Amino acid sequence: MSDLNDRKKNWEQITLARSLAKAPEQGDLFETLSWIPIERLYTPLEDDGGKYTEKLGFPGEFPYTRGIYPTMYRGRLWTMRMFCGFGTCTETNERFKYLLSHGETGLSTAFDMPTLMGVDSDHPLALGEVGRCGVAVDTMADMEELFDGIDLEKVSVSMTINGPAAVVFAMYLAAAEKRGFDWKKMAGTIQNDILKEYLAQREWIYPPEPSVRLVVDTIGFCAERVPQWHPVSISGYHIREAGSTAVQELAFTLYDGLTYVQSCVDAGMDVDSFAPRLSFFFDAHNDFFEEIAKLRAARRLWATEMKRRFNPKHPHSLGLRFHTQTAGCSLTAQQPLNNVARVTIQALAAVLGGTQSLHTDSMDETYSIPTEEAARTALRTQQIIAHESGVANTVDPLGGSYFVEALTDRIEAEARKIFETLDGMGGMVKAIEQGWPQAEMAKAATRFQEEVDAGKRIIVGLNAYQTDEKVQIPVFSLDPEIERRQVQRVRDARARRDQSVLAAAIARLRQAAGTKENLMPYLLDCVRAEGTVGEISNALKEVFGVYRG
């Protein structure tokens, strides 16, 4: 019988548990500055026979509706991680250090389009795109420069890349190793979520089956060699940005996660060896209460489905930990100062929903790469929420709200319907091949746009409350010489390396790719031999093929 059912049968135990939940414990570092004492956790005052406790549980306990940790932000604030990357590694390194100096607590790396597609900066397809929407990384030397002067054992690093994620992660590990860092002490996340690429972002390289194999290899390697690392960040953000509803975002994201878990188990891995290090990534959109309920439902749905499908022994294998980013697609070029208000509301929803990490968009992102001032304002938004709003004083402050709990239940129930459909189709990969989730998202996106066009859905400053007044804001511009310098840099790297060493490493990688061996050791050999992202990705294309949507 579960612990919660035991409590239901014995109200004295429930009362004791409630008192313990409020009592100080290790990890609760909070010191209230309020004139009114703030308890760590609030529950119904009346004796409800344990029904409330049975349904919601306590923070840090199955099914985790109220939070993944007992103390949540009273013990540790969420990681403030601003998405950043542009130009060459030198420029991005300078912005990293700028953000850290202003109180950022974790790094988040944006790569340019050629890197995201496994293409080197001097490839014809890269022309005009080098360093534009993120930082250009071609070689391990670039990775060394990107994090120069940053202690990778003390600062958590996130990298948003998917198709060539295993290659870029190998570069990161090899560069850290060269600087003397211990992989076992390094914390961070690589997105590495290829399934959502077929659903939404469409930055794929290989077909689904070998692509999922690369994700599984990364997960297995990290479980053994980089234990504090999150080897995949299963992403709903891009699904939502592509036009899905909140329910679709939740359902497709969690089902992608279950697909990765099943693939790892099928490969012979013990679920408890890797599940505690899986992480997720959600969008925080404009509907304040819907977003809060979505995040609460996500924890409960993941915990119950993991328990039902895989029955792990370790409770941490049931816990859903996630990063949140405010909704880039909600920002407007019209009246851009309004974006500060949008981002504040969205960030507050993420915090009230219990996020572990947060990026807040800058008001000028519809125009350009954020300026320093805009990025700092976005970071300050998080800091004001953390230190001035009081929302971090108690765990799950909206827990027990009739509306929030009803909405949480409804979102979970609707997501389960999508799970049933995907199960009936034979899983996510087969559903993608049939185009069903893509079609459902397209319907949702079309409906949303029709509502905006008809004026039924108000977007302030866009289709209502318009003004002819022009707001002058600074626009960030890239030096056009950046692309030329990066092209020359990758060519110089090819000229100075030992070609025979690289050729041998590439040959071993190709051979291993045709087997069931874990490819991470072979990728590490290739990047140590100074192979480029494009060269290594092309070697895998020869074995895996190229996916055409």
N, C-alpha and C positions, 0 to 999 in steps of 0.2 A: 504494500500500500504506500502511496506517495506521501512525502512529508506534509504536503498541503492537506491531504485527506486526513492524516493523523491529527492535524491542527483543528480541522473541522469537527472531529469527534470529541475533542477535548478543548473546550473554550478557555480553560485555564492556561493551556499551552499556547493558545492564540494570543491571549493577553500578555503572557510572558514574551512571546516572540515580538509582539508589538513594542513592548518596553525595550527589548534588546535592540530593535531596529532604530529606536530613537537614541539609544545610549551611545556615548562616544566610544569609538573603537580605533584600532590602528588604521591609519589612512584617512581618518577624518581630521583634517587640518584646519577646519573652518573656525573662525572666531567672529561671532556676530558683533556688528557695530550698530545694529538696530536697537532702538529704545524698547522695542517689544521683542521678547525672546523668540527665536525661530527654531523650531524642532527640525531635526534632519529629515523626518518623514511624517506625513499626515495621512491618517486613515479615518473611516467613519467613526464617530464618537460612540454610537450605540452598538450593542451586542447584536450582530447580524447573523449569528450562528455560523460564522466562518465563510459565508457565501462570497463576500467581497474578497477575502483573502484567497479563497480557492481559485477564483477566476483570475485575479490580477497578480497574486503573489507579492513578494517584496522585491525591491531593487537588489540585483545580484543573485536572484533565485529564479528557477524555472517558473513560468515561461518568459521571464524577463520583460514583461510589458512595461514595467515602471523604471527600467534602467538596467544596464549590464553590470554595474558595480554597486555595492551597498551604499557607498558614500557619494558617488558621482562627482559633481564639481566641488563639493565641500572638501574632498580629498585632493583633487587635481583638476584644474580647468582643462577644457578641450585644447588640443593643439591648434595654434593659429598659424595656418599654412597657406601663404599667398602664392597662387599660380604665377609662375614667372619664367620667361625665356624669350630672348630675341637676339638677333645678330649673331655674333660669334661668342665663343665661350668666355672671352674676356669681358664683354659688355654684360653678359648675364651674371657672371661672377661678381661684378661690381654691384649689380642690383640685389643679388642675394645678400651681400654684406650690408647694403643700405637697409634692407628690410629687417635683418637680424639686429642691426643697431637701433631700430625703432621698436623692438619688442616682439618681432615674429619669433615663434618657438619651434617651427619646423619649416623645411624647404619643400617647394613643389615645383617640378621642372616641366616646362612646356618645350617640346621639340618642334622644329620646323617641318613643313610638309615633306620635303625629300627624305628626311630622317624617318618620319612616320611611315613612309612607304618603302623603306629599305633601299633608297636610292642615294648615291653619293653626290656631293655638291657640284662635281664637274660633269655630271651626266646631263645630256641635252634636256631631259625632262625636268631637271631642277632649275633651269634658266628662269630667273625672275622670282624664284620662291625661296632662295637661300636666306635663312635668318629672318624671314618675314613674319610668320605666325608663331615662331618659337626659335629656340637656339639650334644652330647647325652643329651636329656631332657626326663626324665621319670615322674617327680613329680613337684608340685608347688615349693618345696624347691630348685629344680634345677633351676627353672626360677628365683627365688629370687637371687641365687648365680650368675646367668648369667649376671644380670644387677646390681649387687651390686656396690654401689658407683657412680652410673650414675643417673642423675636427669631426670626422665622420663617425667617431665613436660617441660623440656627445649630441650631435644634431641629427634628428630624424629627417630622412630625405625621401620624398615621393617623386616618382617619374611616370608621366602619363604617356605611355606608348604601348602599342599592342602587336601589330604584325611582326616587327623585328624585335619584340620586347626581350626575348631570351638573349639575343646578340648584344643589345645595349646593356642589359643587366650584367652580362659577362664582362663587358668593358668597365662597368662601374666597379665590379668586384676586383678585377685585375688591377685597375688604377689604385684602389684602396689598398690592396695587398702590396703594391709597389711602394706606397708611402708608409707601410709598416702597420696598418690598421688590422685589428683582429676581427675577422668576419663574425665571430660569435658575439662580439660586443656592438655590432652595427645594427641599427634599427631603421626601418623605413618600409616603403611600399613600392612595388612596380605594378602598374595597372594590369597589363598582361591578360586582358579579358577579350578574347578574340570573338566570342559568340555575339557580343553586342555590336561588333563591327558589321556582321552580316545583317543585323537587325536595323542599325541606325547610322553609325558614323561612316561605314563603308571604306575604311582604311585597312583592307585586307591584303594579303600577299598570296598565301597558299590556300588550298581547299580546307573545308572545316575539319576533316578527320586528322590530317597531320598537324594542323594548327592547334587543335585541342591536345594532341600528343606533346607539343612543345610546352603548353601550359602545365601539363601533368609532370613533365620532366623538371620544370622549374620548381614546382611545388615539392617534388620528391627531393631535389637537391637542397633546397632551403631547409627542409625538415631535418636533414642530416648535418649540413655544413653552415647554414646561416639562420640559426634558430629564432632570432628576434625579428626576422624579416617577414613581411607580408608578401608572399610570392604572387598574389593576384588580388586585384581590387575589382570586385564584380560590380559592374557599373550600370546603374540606372540613369545616371545623369544624361548620357548621350541619347538614351531611349526617350527621355522626357523632352530633351531639346529638339528631337526629331518630330515631336508633335503628339506623343502618347498622352493618355490620361494618367492621373496619379495611380489608379488601380493597375493599369497596364504596366507602368514603370515598376511598381512593386512586384507584380506577378512575374513578368518576364525576367527581371533581375534575379529574384530568388530562384526561379527555375533554372536559369543559367548556372547559378551557384550549385544547385543540386546535381546538375549535369556534370560539372567538374568533379564533385565529390564522387559520383558514381564512376567516372572515368578513372579516378585515382584508386578507388577500391578494386575496380576491374584489373588495374595494373598490379595488384597485389599489395597495395599499401594499407596499413591499419588506419582506420578513420581517425583515431585519437592521435596519430603521429603527425597529422597535418591540419585537421579541422580547426584547432584553436588559433591558427595563424591566418585563416581566411579573413579577408576584409571586404567591405562593400562601400559603394559610393553612390549617394543619392542627390537628386536635385531638390532645392528648396524654392518652390514656386510662390505665386502670389496669394493663393487661398490659404490664409493663415492657419485656420483650424484643420483643414484637410491635410496640410503638410505635417502638422504635429501628429494627427491620428495615423497618417501613413507610416511614419517612423516608428510609432508605438506598435502598430500592427505588424510591421516588418520583423521586429524582434520576436514577437509571439509566434508568428507564422513560421519563421525559420526554425525556432527551437522545437516546435511541435512536429514539423515535417522531418527535421534531422533525427529526432527521437524515433518517429514512426518508421522511417525508411532505413536508417542505419544503426539505430540503437547504440550510440557510442557509450563508453563507460565513463569518460571524463566529462564533468559538467561544462567545462570550458569549450568543449566541442559543440555545444548547443548554443553558445552565445554569439550574437550578431554584433560585430563592431563595425562602425562605418564613418566615413568622411562625408561631408556635405559641402556643396557649392551652391551659392545663390544663382538664380536662373538667368543665365546670359541672354536667353531668348526673350526675356521679359524687358530688357533694357531698350530704351528708345533713343534715337538720334534727336528727336524733337524734345526740346526742353530737357536737356541731359541732366540738369541738377535734380530733376525729379527722381533720377535713378538712385540717388543717395537714400531717399525715403523707401524706395522699393527694396533695396538691398538690406536696409535696417530691419524691415518687417520680415523678410525672408530669413535673415540670419537669426532673428529672435525665434522664429518658428523652429529652426534647426536645433537651437539650444534647448528650447522647451521640449523638443522631441528626443533629446538625449544624445546628440552627436558626440563622437570622440575627437573629431577634427573638423576644421571649418575654413573654407576660402570665401571671402567676400569680394564680389566683382567691383571693379572701379567704374565710376560714372562715365568715363570717356571711352569705354571699350567698344562702343558702336562706331567710333571714329578711327581708333588706332590702338597700338600697344599703349597701355596706361602710362601716363606721365608719373614721375616720382610723387608729385603732390597728390594725384588721384589715388595712387596705390597706397600712400600713407593714410589718406582719409578712409579708405576701405578697411585698412588694418585698425585704425582708431575706432571704427564702428564696432568691431569685435571687442576691443578693449573697454569701450564704454558699456557695452552689454555685460561684460564680465565683471567689471569693477564698480559700476554705478547704478545698474538697474535693479539689483537685488534678486534676479532670477536664479542665480547660482546658490542662493542661501539654503534651499531645501530641494530634495530630490522629487522629480516629477510633480511640480506644483499644480498641474492641471488634472492630475489623477483623481478620479472620483467625480469629475464634472459629468453631469448627465449627457451633455452634448458630446464632449470629447470621447467618452466611453462608448456611446452609441455609434459615433462615427468610426471609431477604431474597429468595433465589431463589424460594421457594414463593409468597410474597406477589406478587412480580412476575409469576410464571406465572399465578396466579389472576386478577390484574388484567387480564392480556392476554386471557383468556377473555371477560371482560366487554367489553373493547374490540371483540373480534370480533363479539359479539352486537350492540353498538351500531352498528358499521359495517354489519352485515347489515340493521338496521332503517332505515338511511338517515340516521343521525346522531342527535345528542342531542335536537334540537328535535322531530323526528318521534317519537323514543322517549318524550319527555315527553307529547306529544299522545296517545300510545297508553297512557300510564300505567305503562309497564313498570318504569322505575327506582323510581318511587314504590311500586309493589307489592312489589318486591324488598326495599326498605328496611322496609316495613311487616312483612313476614315476619320479618326479622331482629329488629326491635324486639319483636314478639310473642314470639318464641322466648326472647329475653333475659329478658323480664318473667316468662314462665312458669317459667324456671329459677330466678329470684329467689323467686317465689311458692312454688315447691316446695321451696325450701331447697337446691337443687343448687348454686346460685351464692351464695356467702356474701358478704353486705354487712355488714361489722362495725358493730354497733350498730343495724342495721336489722332483719335477720332472724336474727341470731346475736349472742351476747355482749351482750344487752340489759341495761339497768339502769333502775330506777325513779328513779335520782338525777337531779334537775333541775339542769342547768348554766345558771347565770345569765350571759348575755353581753349587753353593751350593744346596743341596737337603734337604728339611725339612723332618724330621723323627719323628714319634710319639713314645712315650714311651709305650712299650707293656703292662706295668702295668696299663695303663689307663683303659682298658676294665675291668680288674679284680676289680679295685677300683669302677667303676661305677656300676658293677653288685652287689657288696656288698652294695653300697649306696642305691640302690632301694630295696634290701632285708631288710635293716635296717629300711627304711621308712615304709615298710609294717608291720614290727614288732612293731613299736611304736605307731601306730595310733589306734583309736577306731574303731574296725571292724564293730560294730553295727551301728554306725553313717554312715559309708560309705555304708553299705549294704542297709540302708534305702534310702540314696540318689540315689544309683544305681537303686533301685526298682522304685522310682519316675520317674527317667529318662526313663526307659523302658516303663513305662505306658504312659508318655507324648509322647514318640516317635511314639506311635500308634494313636495319635490324631493329630490335626493341630496346637497345641500349639507351641509357640516359645520355642526352646530347650535351648537357651543360659542361662536362669536362672537356669535350672536343671543341666547344665554342670558346672556352677559356684559352685553350691552346692557340686557336686561330687569332684571337685578339691580342694575346701576348706576342704573337709573331707579326703584329701590326697589320693584320687584315682589316679592311674597311667594312663598314656596315653594308655597303652595296655588294662588295665581293663575297662576303659570307652569306648574305641573303640570296645571291644568285646561285651559290653552290647548293643551297637547300632547294631552290627552285628546280634544279636539274633532277632532283630525286622526288620532290613532292608535287611538282607541277605548279601552275598558276591558276588561281580561281577567277572565273569570269561571272559576275553577277547577272 
